[in-house]
């Protein structure tokens, strides 16, 4: 994200959220693969628990709807400018049980299609991990997605940010896209809502000299609401804000690494 506006702690105790985090075992691992589900169906495969494996996400059949917070629709339309207790409590009720860091930031999303120029998996990941040893191909996300700015992390890390839609482009309405394009052109900064995960990944070995960038810090924002705003911003080349709830215990990352990402984002 280009500019971090505000940070706050958040804690959801909701038992009625439409969204959840789940895991499945693999081999001798009781929990290996990680998923986000929507209404009990797998929406995204969000990687595994291996810190030396490549990062990935992949759209699944359950990713077919948004998750709106009706009480905040108008406020998100005009744009959130600060994190206040009432706002946090209202959003927390829609999130899975867990601890979060609420991040409000302004960003310019850049739309990416899989296997085209700008695709992280066909470029950045290949540069560090090489081709998949089984398929011999870059990872395929089964969805378009958005990227924002990249920032260096001390000691060879690089922060990559992704904004991932919860339903595909054909679901978008052109009149709503045009509404937000006009609003953006008139100086508005509407707000999208996301559930986020941080994965810190580093190969266990590499050939030859250690590369300058040897670890990828991947911050992924799964859009719950604001798909039209995000698409309109990418088309117009104008920024929106994202209210992102970063799940503390669901990524391949520590609390210290989450704090470091917040520190780095706060410098920009």
ABEGO torsion letter per residue (X at the ends): XABBABBBBBBBABAABABBBBBBBBEABABABBBBBBGGBBABBAEBABAABBBBBBBBAABABBBBBAAAAAAAAAEBABBBAAAAAAAAAABBBEBBBBBBBBBBBBBBBBGBBGBAAAAAAAAAAEBBAAAGBBBBAGBBBBBBBBBBBBGGBBBBBBBBBABBAAABBAAAAAAAAAAAAAGBBBBBBBBBBBBBBBBABBBEBBBABABBBBBBBBBABGAAAAAAAAAAGBBBBBBBBBBAAABBBBAAAAAAAAAAAAAX
